[in-house]
């Protein structure tokens, strides 16, 4: 399961506004539940991301912002950085005797 929200940069319909306009969940079986953050509260169900984007994408005016990482494709681990050697501690010199 993976959560997301819609960020709408331009309101093509004049109904939902701009910014964070909807929240959704992509289930592991590919189905999507989407709810709107407007006065017109409703829940929509879609059978795929492509279907949802075809209806609400408005030619790139709505962007899907993922909240969770993709559980099916986790990110590659960061390569380990080489450890820097610490400089050797300098030995304190003994003060010279003035006898």
Residue pairs with C-beta under 8 A, 6 or more apart in sequence:
1 25
1 26
1 27
1 28
1 68
1 71
2 25
2 26
2 66
2 67
2 68
2 69
2 70
2 71
3 23
3 24
3 25
3 26
3 66
3 67
3 68
4 23
4 24
4 25
4 26
4 64
4 65
4 66
4 67
4 68
5 20
5 22
5 23
5 24
5 64
5 65
5 67
6 20
6 21
6 22
6 23
6 24
6 34
6 56
6 62
6 63
6 64
6 65
7 19
7 20
7 21
7 62
7 63
7 65
8 16
8 17
8 18
8 19
8 21
8 58
8 61
8 62
8 63
9 18
9 61
9 62
9 63
10 18
10 58
10 61
11 17
11 18
11 61
12 58
12 61
13 58
15 38
15 40
16 22
16 36
16 38
16 40
17 38
20 37
20 65
21 36
21 37
21 38
21 62
22 34
22 35
22 36
22 37
22 56
23 34
23 35
23 37
24 32
24 33
24 34
24 35
24 52
25 32
25 33
26 32
26 49
27 33
28 71
30 47
30 48
31 45
31 46
31 47
32 45
32 46
32 47
32 48
32 49
32 52
33 43
33 44
33 45
34 43
34 44
34 45
34 46
34 52
34 56
35 41
35 42
35 43
35 44
36 42
36 44
44 52
46 52
46 55
49 64
53 62
53 64
56 62
69 75
